[in-house]
Amino acid sequence: MYQPEIERIGEELYFIAASPATRRLRTQAELLSQTDVPVLVTGEAGSGKTTAARLIHSLSIRSSFPFTRVKCAVLTSDLLENELFGYEHSSVDGRPESTPGKFEQCSKGTILLDEFDGMPDEVQRRLLKVLETGEFVRRGGRAPIRADVRIIAATCGDLELAAAEKRVQEELFYRLSIFELRVPSLRERQEEIPLLLGHFMNRLARRYGVPAPRFSSALLDACQQYPWPGNLRELENFAKRFLAHGDEGATLRELHARPEYGVAKGENGHGNGHSKAAPSHSNGNGFNGQGLNGQGLSGRGSEEQSSLKLLVRNAKGEAERGAIAQALEQTHWNRKAAARLLNVSYRALLYKIQEYHLAPPADSRIFVSDVLRQAK
């Protein structure tokens, strides 16, 4: 059993890690926080994608600046364009006025583009230009404005499929999916359910000024038998209902009566009809293409197609080299410890050290070539 780690990442918002899956997520988020490349956060609805994005922001040098979330699928093209880029207009007396958008309001901070696959085409084109040039123009304006923000995109769908079906521009897909962070479903971290239930219940009890009821072992066991198709969102709503009526017997009967109750679940168990994460394609060394692999941190893109993909690959390589160098420094060049931190095989790390020409400090007696010979 892992000792739970709880860290505050916002007002009444905490990241809880008490399982191998969330500990890997925490490590990957910390590595990604050290770069400024876009990140694609994927996972089932309600699994905590916003929390994962907030975690990356809170660990980065942008943490003291704003974090904002924009739901791309709920606004029309015009409204979303105004929301992101702002607009210029005339006041009632004819004087020019301007309304800044999120890219200005969130300067030096992080923007989460949630439900990104629902973004209208016109806004996708404007966003692609921002990623290409680092600048944007307010709607109705002329003067370019520098965009100094970290962009994180989130989706519970298959963005690669959306690009293939032309719902997402291919160029934008490759730029936003340099690295992918997959948030595990609640089924993959069942050991955290008692801790999460207690966290939700205590928070709700404080909010409503009532004592928090206790969960019996029978109720906790039943909760861990249930696959929670709605993930954290469903679990929090369950805690709300239990707080409202406080009848454990009725709560147990309701849980047992659900058709999903008791469905067999593995780490990637999707027997109850939930979306399945896109498979990764490893080269056998523990790395996906040119990116760091390990339960959701994966590089995307082909090396043999457009120049755009070559640009993505180069950016990916720079970020990967930095992540490996940081892990080696953090572990004082203990390569096995660094491999565990990066969640890759020891041999894969050795080859990457050689590929990126990384060398230990001058006072170290062990060099990469020696280690590679020992590994053969």
C-alpha positions as CSV (number, residue, x, y, z in Angstrom):
1,M,0.0,0.0,0.0
2,Y,1.4,3.4,-1.0
3,Q,1.6,6.2,1.5
4,P,-0.8,8.8,0.2
5,E,0.6,12.1,-1.1
6,I,-1.7,15.0,-1.0
7,E,-0.7,18.4,-2.4
8,R,-2.7,21.6,-2.8
9,I,-2.7,22.9,-6.4
10,G,-5.5,25.5,-6.1
11,E,-8.2,26.8,-3.9
12,E,-10.0,23.7,-2.6
13,L,-8.2,21.7,-5.2
14,Y,-5.8,18.9,-4.3
15,F,-3.9,16.3,-6.2
16,I,-4.0,12.9,-4.4
17,A,-1.6,10.1,-5.2
18,A,-2.0,6.8,-3.4
19,S,-1.5,4.3,-6.2
20,P,1.2,3.4,-8.8
21,A,-1.0,4.9,-11.6
22,T,-1.3,8.4,-10.0
23,R,2.3,8.4,-8.8
24,R,3.4,7.8,-12.4
25,L,1.1,10.6,-13.4
26,R,2.7,12.9,-10.8
27,T,6.2,12.1,-12.0
28,Q,5.3,12.7,-15.6
29,A,3.5,16.0,-14.8
30,E,6.6,17.2,-13.0
31,L,8.8,16.3,-16.0
32,L,6.4,18.1,-18.4
33,S,6.3,21.1,-16.2
34,Q,10.0,21.8,-16.8
35,T,9.3,22.4,-20.6
36,D,7.1,24.8,-22.3
37,V,5.8,22.6,-25.2
38,P,2.1,22.0,-25.6
39,V,0.7,19.0,-23.8
40,L,-2.4,16.8,-24.7
41,V,-4.2,15.5,-21.7
42,T,-6.4,12.5,-22.4
43,G,-8.7,10.4,-20.3
44,E,-12.3,9.4,-19.7
45,A,-14.9,12.0,-18.8
46,G,-14.7,12.9,-15.1
47,S,-11.3,11.3,-14.6
48,G,-9.5,14.5,-13.5
49,K,-8.0,16.0,-16.7
50,T,-8.4,19.5,-15.4
51,T,-6.7,18.6,-12.2
52,A,-3.8,17.0,-14.1
53,A,-3.4,20.2,-16.2
54,R,-3.5,22.3,-12.9
55,L,-0.8,20.1,-11.5
56,I,1.5,20.7,-14.5
57,H,0.9,24.5,-14.1
58,S,1.5,24.5,-10.3
59,L,4.8,22.7,-10.8
60,S,6.0,25.0,-13.5
61,I,7.7,28.4,-13.5
62,R,4.3,29.9,-14.6
63,S,2.6,28.8,-11.3
64,S,2.5,32.4,-9.9
65,F,0.6,33.5,-13.0
66,P,-3.0,32.8,-14.0
67,F,-4.4,29.4,-15.0
68,T,-7.6,29.5,-17.0
69,R,-9.9,26.8,-18.5
70,V,-11.9,27.3,-21.7
71,K,-14.5,24.8,-22.7
72,C,-14.2,24.8,-26.5
73,A,-17.3,22.7,-27.3
74,V,-19.9,24.9,-25.6
75,L,-19.3,28.1,-27.5
76,T,-20.1,29.1,-31.1
77,S,-17.2,30.0,-33.3
78,D,-17.6,33.8,-32.9
79,L,-18.0,33.6,-29.1
80,L,-15.0,31.3,-28.7
81,E,-12.9,33.5,-30.9
82,N,-13.8,36.5,-28.8
83,E,-13.2,34.5,-25.6
84,L,-9.7,33.4,-26.6
85,F,-8.3,36.4,-28.6
86,G,-10.5,39.3,-27.6
87,Y,-12.0,41.9,-29.9
88,E,-12.1,45.6,-30.8
89,H,-15.3,47.5,-31.2
90,S,-16.7,51.0,-31.0
91,S,-18.4,52.4,-27.9
92,V,-21.8,54.1,-28.1
93,D,-20.2,57.5,-28.7
94,G,-18.0,56.1,-31.5
95,R,-14.7,55.8,-29.5
96,P,-12.7,52.6,-30.2
97,E,-12.6,50.1,-27.3
98,S,-11.0,46.8,-26.9
99,T,-11.9,43.7,-24.8
100,P,-8.9,41.4,-24.1
101,G,-9.4,37.7,-24.4
102,K,-7.9,34.8,-22.4
103,F,-4.6,34.9,-24.2
104,E,-4.0,38.4,-22.8
105,Q,-5.7,37.9,-19.4
106,C,-3.7,34.8,-18.9
107,S,-0.3,36.3,-20.0
108,K,2.7,34.3,-18.7
109,G,0.2,31.7,-17.3
110,T,-1.4,28.5,-18.7
111,I,-4.5,28.0,-20.8
112,L,-6.4,24.7,-20.8
113,L,-8.4,24.2,-23.9
114,D,-10.9,21.6,-22.7
115,E,-13.0,19.5,-25.0
116,F,-10.6,20.6,-27.7
117,D,-11.9,18.3,-30.4
118,G,-15.1,20.4,-30.3
119,M,-13.3,23.6,-31.3
120,P,-14.8,25.1,-34.5
121,D,-12.6,25.1,-37.7
122,E,-12.1,28.9,-37.9
123,V,-10.8,29.0,-34.3
124,Q,-8.6,26.1,-35.0
125,R,-7.0,28.0,-37.8
126,R,-6.4,31.0,-35.6
127,L,-4.9,28.8,-32.8
128,L,-2.6,27.2,-35.3
129,K,-1.3,30.6,-36.3
130,V,-0.6,31.4,-32.7
131,L,1.4,28.2,-32.3
132,E,3.3,29.0,-35.6
133,T,4.1,32.7,-35.0
134,G,3.6,33.2,-31.2
135,E,1.3,36.2,-32.0
136,F,-2.4,36.9,-32.5
137,V,-4.6,39.8,-33.4
138,R,-7.8,40.7,-31.6
139,R,-11.0,40.2,-33.7
140,G,-11.6,43.4,-35.6
141,G,-8.1,44.7,-34.7
142,R,-4.8,45.0,-36.7
143,A,-2.0,45.2,-34.2
144,P,-0.3,41.8,-33.5
145,I,0.0,40.9,-29.8
146,R,2.6,38.6,-28.4
147,A,1.2,35.4,-26.9
148,D,3.1,34.3,-23.8
149,V,1.1,31.4,-22.5
150,R,1.5,27.6,-22.0
151,I,-1.2,25.7,-24.0
152,I,-2.6,22.5,-22.7
153,A,-5.4,20.7,-24.7
154,A,-7.7,18.1,-23.1
155,T,-10.1,15.6,-24.6
156,C,-11.9,12.4,-23.6
157,G,-12.1,11.4,-27.3
158,D,-9.6,10.0,-29.8
159,L,-7.9,13.1,-31.1
160,E,-6.0,11.1,-33.7
161,L,-9.3,9.8,-35.1
162,A,-10.7,13.3,-35.0
163,A,-7.7,14.5,-37.2
164,A,-8.2,11.5,-39.6
165,E,-11.9,12.5,-39.9
166,K,-11.0,16.2,-40.5
167,R,-12.7,17.3,-37.3
168,V,-9.4,18.5,-36.1
169,Q,-6.7,20.0,-38.4
170,E,-3.8,17.6,-38.9
171,E,-1.2,20.4,-38.5
172,L,-2.8,21.5,-35.2
173,F,-3.1,17.9,-34.0
174,Y,0.7,17.4,-34.4
175,R,1.6,20.6,-32.7
176,L,-0.7,20.0,-29.7
177,S,0.2,16.3,-29.3
178,I,3.9,16.6,-28.9
179,F,3.4,14.9,-25.5
180,E,0.4,13.1,-24.3
181,L,-0.4,12.7,-20.6
182,R,-3.1,10.1,-20.0
183,V,-5.1,10.4,-16.8
184,P,-6.0,6.9,-15.5
185,S,-9.6,6.0,-14.9
186,L,-10.9,5.3,-11.3
187,R,-11.0,1.6,-12.2
188,E,-7.2,1.7,-12.6
189,R,-6.7,3.1,-9.1
190,Q,-9.4,1.4,-7.0
191,E,-7.1,1.5,-3.9
192,E,-7.6,5.3,-3.8
193,I,-11.4,5.1,-3.6
194,P,-11.6,5.2,0.3
195,L,-9.2,8.1,0.5
196,L,-11.0,10.0,-2.3
197,L,-14.4,9.4,-0.7
198,G,-13.1,10.7,2.6
199,H,-11.7,13.7,0.9
200,F,-14.9,14.5,-0.9
201,M,-17.1,13.9,2.2
202,N,-15.0,16.1,4.4
203,R,-15.0,18.9,1.8
204,L,-18.7,18.7,1.3
205,A,-19.4,18.6,5.1
206,R,-17.3,21.7,5.6
207,R,-19.1,23.5,2.8
208,Y,-22.6,22.7,4.2
209,G,-21.7,23.0,7.9
210,V,-22.7,19.4,8.8
211,P,-20.8,16.5,10.4
212,A,-19.3,14.1,8.0
213,P,-20.7,10.6,8.2
214,R,-18.4,7.6,8.5
215,F,-18.1,5.0,5.8
216,S,-18.3,1.4,7.0
217,S,-16.0,-1.3,5.7
218,A,-19.0,-2.9,3.9
219,L,-19.8,0.3,2.0
220,L,-16.1,0.9,1.1
221,D,-15.8,-2.7,-0.2
222,A,-18.9,-2.2,-2.3
223,C,-17.5,1.1,-3.7
224,Q,-14.3,-0.7,-4.7
225,Q,-16.4,-3.4,-6.5
226,Y,-18.1,-0.8,-8.6
227,P,-16.4,0.4,-11.8
228,W,-17.4,4.1,-11.6
229,P,-18.1,4.9,-15.2
230,G,-18.4,8.6,-14.4
231,N,-15.0,8.4,-12.5
232,L,-14.3,11.1,-9.9
233,R,-17.3,13.2,-10.9
234,E,-19.6,10.2,-10.2
235,L,-17.8,9.4,-7.0
236,E,-18.2,13.0,-5.7
237,N,-22.0,12.9,-6.6
238,F,-22.2,9.6,-4.7
239,A,-20.7,11.3,-1.6
240,K,-23.2,14.2,-1.9
241,R,-26.2,11.8,-2.0
242,F,-24.8,9.9,1.0
243,L,-24.3,13.1,2.9
244,A,-27.9,14.2,2.1
245,H,-29.8,11.1,3.3
246,G,-27.2,9.3,5.5
247,D,-28.9,5.9,5.0
248,E,-26.1,3.4,4.4
249,G,-28.5,0.5,3.8
250,A,-30.3,2.4,1.0
251,T,-26.9,3.5,-0.4
252,L,-25.7,-0.1,-0.5
253,R,-28.8,-1.3,-2.2
254,E,-28.6,1.4,-4.8
255,L,-25.0,0.5,-5.6
256,H,-25.7,-3.2,-5.8
257,A,-28.7,-2.6,-8.1
258,R,-26.6,-0.8,-10.7
259,P,-26.0,-2.9,-13.9
260,E,-22.3,-2.2,-13.9
261,Y,-21.8,-3.4,-10.3
262,G,-19.3,-6.3,-10.1
263,V,-18.1,-6.1,-13.7
264,A,-14.7,-7.6,-14.1
265,K,-12.1,-4.8,-14.4
266,G,-8.4,-4.9,-15.2
267,E,-6.0,-2.0,-15.6
268,N,-7.4,-1.4,-19.0
269,G,-10.7,-3.1,-18.4
270,H,-13.3,-1.5,-20.6
271,G,-15.9,-4.3,-20.4
272,N,-18.6,-1.8,-19.5
273,G,-18.5,0.1,-22.7
274,H,-16.1,3.0,-21.9
275,S,-13.8,4.6,-24.3
276,K,-10.4,2.9,-24.7
277,A,-7.2,4.8,-24.7
278,A,-5.3,4.8,-28.0
279,P,-2.7,2.1,-28.0
280,S,1.0,3.0,-27.8
281,H,3.5,1.8,-30.3
282,S,6.8,1.1,-28.5
283,N,10.1,0.4,-30.2
284,G,10.9,-2.2,-27.6
285,N,13.2,0.1,-25.5
286,G,10.4,1.6,-23.4
287,F,10.1,4.7,-25.5
288,N,7.3,5.7,-27.9
289,G,9.0,7.1,-31.0
290,Q,11.1,10.0,-29.8
291,G,9.0,10.6,-26.6
292,L,9.1,9.4,-23.1
293,N,6.8,6.4,-22.5
294,G,5.1,5.1,-19.5
295,Q,1.3,4.9,-18.9
296,G,0.3,8.0,-20.7
297,L,3.4,10.1,-21.4
298,S,4.0,9.4,-25.1
299,G,5.5,11.2,-28.1
300,R,3.2,11.4,-31.1
301,G,3.9,11.9,-34.8
302,S,5.6,10.3,-37.8
303,E,9.3,10.9,-38.6
304,E,8.9,10.4,-42.4
305,Q,6.1,12.7,-43.5
306,S,5.8,16.5,-43.5
307,S,8.3,19.0,-42.4
308,L,5.8,19.9,-39.7
309,K,6.3,16.4,-38.2
310,L,10.0,16.9,-38.4
311,L,9.7,20.1,-36.4
312,V,7.6,18.3,-33.8
313,R,10.1,15.5,-33.6
314,N,12.9,18.0,-33.0
315,A,11.0,19.8,-30.3
316,K,10.1,16.4,-28.8
317,G,13.8,15.4,-28.7
318,E,14.8,18.6,-27.0
319,A,12.2,18.2,-24.3
320,E,13.1,14.5,-23.9
321,R,16.8,15.3,-23.6
322,G,16.0,17.9,-20.9
323,A,13.8,15.5,-19.0
324,I,16.5,12.8,-19.0
325,A,19.2,15.3,-18.0
326,Q,17.0,16.5,-15.1
327,A,16.2,13.0,-13.9
328,L,20.0,12.1,-14.0
329,E,20.9,15.3,-12.1
330,Q,18.0,14.7,-9.6
331,T,19.3,11.1,-8.9
332,H,23.0,12.2,-8.9
333,W,23.5,10.1,-12.0
334,N,22.2,7.0,-10.5
335,R,21.0,5.5,-13.8
336,K,18.8,2.8,-12.4
337,A,17.0,5.4,-10.1
338,A,16.7,7.7,-13.1
339,A,15.1,4.9,-15.2
340,R,12.6,4.3,-12.4
341,L,11.8,8.0,-12.2
342,L,11.3,8.2,-15.9
343,N,9.4,4.9,-16.0
344,V,11.5,3.4,-18.7
345,S,13.8,0.4,-18.9
346,Y,17.4,0.7,-17.7
347,R,18.8,-0.3,-21.0
348,A,16.5,2.2,-22.9
349,L,17.8,5.0,-20.7
350,L,21.5,4.0,-21.4
351,Y,20.9,4.2,-25.1
352,K,19.2,7.5,-24.8
353,I,22.1,8.8,-22.7
354,Q,24.4,7.8,-25.6
355,E,22.1,9.2,-28.3
356,Y,21.9,12.6,-26.6
357,H,25.7,12.6,-25.7
358,L,24.9,13.2,-22.0
359,A,27.9,12.8,-19.7
360,P,28.1,12.7,-15.9
361,P,29.9,15.5,-14.0
362,A,33.7,15.6,-14.4
363,D,34.3,14.2,-10.9
364,S,32.3,11.0,-11.7
365,R,34.4,7.9,-12.3
366,I,31.8,6.0,-14.3
367,F,31.2,7.0,-17.9
368,V,28.4,6.2,-20.3
369,S,30.5,4.0,-22.6
370,D,31.5,1.9,-19.6
371,V,27.9,1.5,-18.5
372,L,26.8,0.5,-22.0
373,R,29.5,-2.1,-22.2
374,Q,28.4,-3.5,-18.8
375,A,24.8,-3.7,-20.1
376,K,25.7,-5.8,-23.1
